[in-house]
Amino acid sequence: MTFKNFCFFSPAFKPGILLLLFFATLQVTAESKILIPAAPKLSAKSYFLQDFDSGRVLAEKNADAKLPPASLTKIMTVYIVFRELANGHLTLDEQVTVSKKAWRTPGSRMFIEVNKQVTVKDLLKGVIIQSGNDACVALAEHVAGDEATFAQLMNQHAQRLNMINTHFSNSMGLPDPEHYTTARDLAILTHALIDEFPDYYSWFAEKQFTYNNITQKNRNMLLWRDETVDGVKTGHTEAAGYCLVASAKRNNMRLISVVMGTDSENARANANQSLLNYGFRFFETHRLYKALEPLSETKVWKGEPQNVKLGLEKDLYVTIPRRHYKDLKANMTIDSKIVAPISKGQKLGTVNVSLSGEAVTDRPLVALDSVKEGSLFQRLYDEAMLMIQN
């Protein structure tokens, strides 16, 4: 019964009941409204906060501004070496001979020595933990022959990852007019690094590394402040300011935060901490459906078999305001007339997810198996049935 119908047609109507219903309506409206404060405003040139699993962007400022990345560049250098290891082109105990160029590289250093041999594993830790420019050059030369060729590899991988506003000219982040990236692109790269190389990624949480009897601490202050933070990389030059890409995982929810262009080490740590705390405090992430799990089944005309199971190619995660999981709704739309042959992975419908009437995400429903054409009799019979239906 609507409020209007009650007022005009109920013999039991009394003014006091009207007031009670009025205030009850206000209370329901207030409780159903989703209230989320704005993200913190940070003193940085650019920043970006994103959920790792769902991809939802929770906060951003100038996320596509092309800026010098300083040592955040090294995330790509390490990513490429990880891929070389995964492809069997390198091994961790493989020896790398240090060139004079690597030895002379200015800036932060691992303190490798010219003509000495260092393992790939030690050089990687020298880049990740000590931020050694000399280690970057040594790895770049070992992988690609020289640093210029390695920079080409960096740009090819940037294009493959759809880092559309990025261009690299060296392996470590020394200033160059043609060396730039964005907060959004760095989040894309960091996601790929964590997703593809979870075992190697654990090195980013190590707080110190000793090489050549010299112990250096990881410059990521958040590793000491917040036990849920497990990476990723700091950077600093005069042009770039103080930068930090951080990632943290709390209760199966991982966030990636990127802050570029702050004025001190403490400022970049504080800015990332503020972003991470905001994301974890006001949002939660849920996996709604597993990849390749049957969600529905539909008829296939002229096919053998005559039905096909439908599901998602990838896990479906959503990031929503906290305490609103019960308000999520999902529905499926399936193509009305599906005719064989059907290829595995072919889109045959859509899963739509909404929250309090607002669209959250949608994903294609795909065939989990192939369906070949049925026999001649089956095809003729189904053709006749379709004609009758039409």
N, C-alpha and C positions, 0 to 999 in steps of 0.2 A: 504494500500500500504506500502510495506517495504521500508526502507531507500535505499537499493540497487536498487530496481526497479525504484525508483524515479530518482536516479542518471543516470542510463544508458538508460532509456526509455522515459523520459519526454522531449519533445522539449522545454519546458519552463525552463529547468535547467540553473542556473547561479551559479558561485562560491560563491557569497554572500549568496545565499539561503542555500548552503551546510553548511556554517559556522553557520548560524542561527539554522538549524536543529541539528547540532552537539551539540551546547550549550544547546538547548532545551532538547535533549536526556539526557545530563548530569544532568540537573535540575530535570527532572522527576525521574531519577535513585536515586538522592540524597534525594528527597522528599519521595520516597517510602521506603527507607531503614529505618528500625527501630533502633533508637539510644537510648540506655539506658546505663548510666554510671555504673561502677561496684559498688557494695555495699561498704559502708565504712569499712575500716580495723580497728578493735577494739583491744585494749589491754586487751583481756580476753582469758581464756583458751578455752572457747567454747561459741558459740552463734548460734541462730536459729531464723529466721523470717519467718512467714507463714501467708497466708490469711486464715481467719476463715472459710469462706463459700466455697471457691473453693479448699482449701487445697494446693494451689500452694506455693512452697518454694521460697522465694524471696532473702534470704541470709542465709549462714551457714558457720560455721567453726568448725571442730572437733565435729560435731553434734551427733556423736555416741560414743564419748569418755566417758567411765564410770568414773564419778566423784562423790565426796561426795556432797550431795545436801543441807546439813544444814537444815534450817527451810523451804526450799521449799518442804520438806517432808510433811509438814502440809497440802499441797493442797490435798494429798491423804487421810489424816486423815479426813479432812472436807468433802471430796467427799463421803467417806463411811458413815459418819453420815448423810449427805443429803439423801443418798439412803435409810438409815434406816428410816428416816422421811417420805420419799415418799412411802415406802412400808408399813407404818403404824406400824412399830415396835417401834417407838419412837414418842414422842410429844415434842414440843418446851418448854412447861411449865413443863415437867417431871423433878422431882427432882433427882439430882445425889449427893450421899454422897461422900465426899472427903476422900480418903484414906491417910494413913501416907506416902505411897510411892509417891503419887501425890503431896502432900504438900512439900515433901523433894526434889522433882525433881530440879536439878540445871539448871542454864541458865536463859533465859528470863522468866518472871513470870507474872501471872495474880493476884497473891497474894490471892489465895483461902486458906481457913483455914481447918485444919484437923477436920474430923467428922462433919463439917458444910455441909448443903445442898445448891446446886447451880443448877439453871435451865439449861437445855440443851441449850437453846437460849443464856444465858449469857456465858456459856462455849464456845460455837461456836464463839461468838464475841470476847471472850478472846483469842482464837486461831487466828482468822482472823485479828483482828485489833491490839491486843497487843502482838501477837506471843507467848502466854504463854505456856511454856513447861508443867507446872503443869496442865493446862486445857486440854492439849492433853492426858496426862496419865489418868486423871479423865474420859474423854470421852471413851478412849480405854478400860478401865476397865469396864465401864458401858455397853458398847456394847458387849464386848467379854469375860468378866470375868477377864482377865488379859492382860497385854500388849503383851506378847509373842503370845498369841492366836490372838490378834488383828493384829499383824505383819503378821501372816499367811493370814488373810483376805486381808491385803494390797497387798500381793504378788499374791493372787488369782485374785484380781481385776486388777492388773498390767498385768497379763497374759491375762485376758479377753479383755483388751483394746489394746492388742498387743504391750505393752511396753517391748520389747524383751531384752533390755539391762538394766533392773532395778531389784534391789532386796532390800527389806526393812528389817531392824531388830528392829526398834523401831518406835514410833508414832510421834516423834518430830524432829528427825534429828541429835541426838547426834552422834559423830564420832564412827564408827565401820567398820572394814575391809569388812564386808559383807553388808554394807549399801551404795548403790550407785545407780545412775541413769544417764541419758543423757539429753542433751538439747532437742533432738528430742522427747524423751519419755515424758518429762515434757510438751511439746507443745501438745502432744496427750492427756495427762491427763487434761490439762487446757481447751482444746476444749470440752472434755466430760463434765467437770464441768459447763462451760458456757451454753452449748447446752442443758443439761438435767435439770439444775436448775437455770433458768434465774431469778426467783424471789429471791431466796436465794443469788444469785451471787451479787446482789446490795449491800450486806454488805461489800464486798471487796473495795467499793469506800468510805466507811466511814473513816473519818480522825482521829477520836479519840473515845475512849470508857472509861467510868468511872465505876469502880467496887470497892466496899469496900472503897468508898471515895477517890480512887486513880485514877486519869485521866492519861491515856497514849496515845500518838499519834501513828498513823500508821507510820511505818518506810518507807513506799513507798513515796519517795520524789516527784515522778512524779504526785501524786495526787494534789500537790500544784502548780506544774509547768505547767501542761497541763490539761485543763478541759475536754479533750476528753478521758483521761486515767481513767479507772474505776476499776483497779486491777493490779496485783493480789497478789503477795507475795514476801517478801524479805527473805534473809537467810545469815547467816555468822557464820563460825567457822574458826579457824586458818588453818585447812586443806582445807576447801572449798573456802576460800576467801570470797569476797562479791558478792552475787548472787541476781538476781531479775528476776522474771517472770512478765511481764507487758502485758496489753491488752488495746487497745484504739479503739474507733469507731468514724469515721468521715464520714459524708454523706453516711450512710448506708454501709460503708466498715469497717469491723473489722479486725485488725491484732493482732497476738500474737507474742511477742518477748521474748526470753529467753537468759539471759546472765549469765554465770557462771565463777567464778574465776577471779574477778577484785581485785584491791588493796585498794579500799575505797568505802564508801557509795556514795560519789559524782561520782566516776568512774562508778559504776554500773548504776546509774541513767542516766548519760550522754550517756553511751553506748546504753542503751535501747531507749533513746530519739533519738539518731542518727539512729538507725534501724527503728523506727517507722516513723520518718520524711522521710527517704529514701523511705520506702514502699508507704506511702501516696502521696509523691511528684511525683513519677515516674510510679505508677501503678494505675489501677482502676479495680473494680470488677463489673460484670454484671450478673444478673440472666437471662439466655437465655430462659429457659423453666421451667414451673412449674411441680411438681410431679403429676402424674396421669392425666395430661391434654392430650387429644387426639391430636397426631401430624400427624397421618396418619391412613389409613384404608386399609386392604388388604384382598384378597379372601382366604377363607378356603375351601379346597376341602373335600368333603364327610362330611361336617359339617352342623349343625343347631344351629345358623344361618350360612349363607354362607360367612359372612364377620366378621372381628374382628378389633377393634380399637387398635392402638398401641401408647404407650407413655413411659414415664420414671418413675421409681420407686421413685426417689428422684429429688428434684430441681437441675437443672444443672446451676452451676455458673462457670464463667471463670474470671481469673485475667490476664489482658493484659497491655501492655504499654499504658500510657495515650495518648489520642487523636488518637487511632487506632481502635476504635469500628467499624467504617465504613468499615474497611478492613477485618472484621471477615466474614467467610463463613461457613455455615453448610450444610451438606447433609446427607441423610439417605440411607442406604442399607438394603433391606428387603429380607429375604429368598425367594428363587425362587418358591418353591413348599411347601405349608403349608397344612398339612393334619390333620383333626380332629382325636382324641380329642385334644384340646388345654387347658392347665391349665392357670388360671389367674397368671400373673407374669412370664410366660414362655418367654424366650428370642427368639425373632423372627427376629432380625435385629440389626443394630447399627446406632447411631447418631455420625457423625464425625465432629469436629469443627477444622478449620484451620485459621491461620492468615498469610496473605501474602505468602501462599503456604506452610507454616510450620504447622505441626500438633500441636494442642493445647490440645485437649482431645477427648476421645470417650467414649460413654456410651451405654449400651445395650438398645435396643428397646424391650419392653415387651408387652405381651397381657394384655389389661386392663380388660378383662372379659374372663371367660371360654367359650369354645365352645365344645358342646357334639357332638357325632356322629349323623349324620342325619339318615333318614329312609333308609330302605333297597333299595328302588327305587333310592333315592338320591345318595347313595353310589355306586350302580351299574352304574348309569348314569355318575357320575363324574369319575369313573374308566374307562369307555369307552372314555370319553373326554380326559383323560390323555394319554390313549394309542394312540389316534389320534394325539395329540400334539407331543408325543415322536416319 
